[in-house]
């Protein structure tokens, strides 16, 4: 039998379709609309997102002290695949970390991608502590920042992000 807290939480989710997953983010910012529709925006949507990437997104937001954009379709914007990507999408590489729920692409109206990466590098130890270890080469991602929490390998730098080129 479910406990009272579980019943309250379920009631809360039914009354609040935009489920907050951190201080500044709702679940729609991390999963596409198909997942929201399939699971009615409830906590099952979290099955598709590594919690470290949510924490990493919030950390970028906190460091910049400014809004960042991941998915924004839920507020009328064009982005819906900057977090988890469905297996049948044509967006990105076949084995992208997005398809495992371990990556986000983000941007800011206030900061350029290079400024965001600079701020992330200045706070690298905070990102490493939660498992965010990889960014995409900004030469290829001139209008956004890609970050992910793929498993770290011994070839990774010790005090900086592992930088990858998109495949």
C-alpha positions in Angstrom: 0.0 0.0 0.0 1.4 3.4 -0.9 2.4 5.7 1.9 0.7 9.1 2.5 3.8 11.0 1.1 3.6 9.0 -2.2 -0.1 9.7 -2.5 0.4 13.4 -1.9 3.2 13.4 -4.4 1.1 11.7 -7.0 -1.8 14.2 -6.3 0.8 17.0 -6.7 2.0 15.7 -10.1 -1.6 15.4 -11.3 -2.3 19.0 -10.3 1.1 20.3 -11.5 1.8 19.0 -15.0 5.1 20.9 -15.3 7.1 18.9 -12.7 10.0 20.8 -11.2 13.2 18.8 -11.3 15.5 21.4 -9.7 15.4 25.0 -8.4 15.0 26.5 -11.9 14.0 23.7 -14.3 11.0 21.6 -15.2 11.1 18.1 -16.7 10.1 19.4 -20.2 13.5 21.1 -20.4 15.1 17.7 -20.4 12.8 15.4 -22.4 10.9 15.7 -25.7 7.2 16.3 -25.9 6.6 12.6 -26.9 7.8 11.5 -23.5 5.8 14.1 -21.7 2.6 13.0 -23.6 3.3 9.3 -23.1 3.8 9.6 -19.3 1.6 12.6 -18.8 4.5 14.6 -17.5 4.8 12.6 -14.3 7.9 11.3 -12.5 8.3 8.4 -15.0 9.7 11.0 -17.3 12.8 11.0 -15.1 13.6 7.5 -16.4 15.0 9.2 -19.4 17.3 11.6 -17.7 20.5 11.0 -15.8 20.1 13.0 -12.5 23.7 14.3 -12.9 22.7 16.2 -16.1 19.9 17.9 -14.3 22.3 18.8 -11.5 24.8 20.0 -14.1 22.3 22.2 -15.9 21.4 23.8 -12.5 25.0 24.3 -11.7 25.5 26.2 -15.0 22.5 28.3 -14.2 23.7 29.0 -10.7 27.3 29.9 -11.8 26.0 32.3 -14.5 23.3 33.6 -12.3 21.3 33.9 -15.4 18.6 31.9 -17.3 19.8 29.2 -19.7 17.8 27.5 -22.4 17.7 23.7 -22.9 14.3 22.6 -24.4 11.8 25.4 -24.6 8.9 23.9 -26.6 6.7 23.9 -23.5 6.8 27.8 -23.6 6.4 28.1 -27.4 10.1 27.9 -28.3 11.7 25.8 -31.1 13.9 23.4 -29.0 12.7 19.9 -28.1 15.7 17.7 -28.5 18.4 19.4 -26.5 18.1 16.8 -23.7 17.1 13.2 -24.1 16.6 12.2 -27.7 14.4 9.3 -28.9 16.0 6.4 -30.6 14.3 7.2 -34.0 15.3 10.8 -34.1 17.3 12.2 -37.0 19.0 14.7 -34.8 22.6 14.1 -33.8 24.8 11.0 -33.8 23.5 7.5 -33.5 25.3 6.9 -30.2 25.0 10.4 -28.9 25.0 10.7 -25.1 21.6 12.5 -25.6 20.1 9.1 -26.5 21.2 7.8 -23.1 19.8 10.8 -21.2 23.3 11.9 -20.3 23.7 15.1 -22.3 22.2 18.5 -22.7 22.7 21.4 -25.2 22.3 24.8 -23.7 22.5 28.4 -24.6 22.0 31.8 -23.0 20.7 35.1 -24.2 23.2 36.9 -22.0 26.4 34.8 -22.5 28.1 33.4 -25.6 28.9 29.7 -25.7 32.6 30.5 -25.2 31.8 32.6 -22.1 29.7 29.7 -20.7 32.5 27.3 -21.3 35.0 29.7 -19.7 32.7 29.9 -16.6 32.4 26.1 -16.5 36.1 25.6 -16.8 36.7 28.1 -13.9 34.4 25.9 -11.8 35.5 22.5 -13.2 35.9 20.8 -9.8 32.2 21.4 -9.1 31.2 19.8 -12.4 33.7 16.9 -11.9 32.3 16.3 -8.5 28.8 15.6 -9.9 30.2 13.7 -12.9 30.0 16.2 -15.7 33.2 15.5 -17.6 32.7 16.2 -21.3 32.0 19.2 -23.5 31.8 19.4 -27.3 34.4 21.4 -29.2 33.0 25.0 -29.5 34.4 25.2 -33.0 31.5 22.9 -34.0 28.9 24.2 -31.6 29.1 27.9 -32.2 25.6 28.7 -30.9 25.3 26.3 -28.0 27.2 24.4 -25.3 27.0 20.6 -25.2 27.9 18.9 -21.9 27.5 15.4 -20.8 28.2 12.9 -18.0 29.4 9.9 -20.0 31.6 7.5 -18.0 35.0 9.0 -17.5 38.0 7.2 -18.8 41.7 7.2 -17.9 42.5 9.2 -21.1 40.5 12.2 -19.8 42.4 15.3 -18.6 42.7 15.5 -14.8 41.7 19.2 -14.4 39.7 20.0 -17.4 36.8 18.8 -19.5 37.3 16.1 -22.1 36.5 17.8 -25.4 34.9 15.9 -28.2 34.1 16.6 -31.8 30.7 15.7 -33.0 30.6 12.6 -35.0 
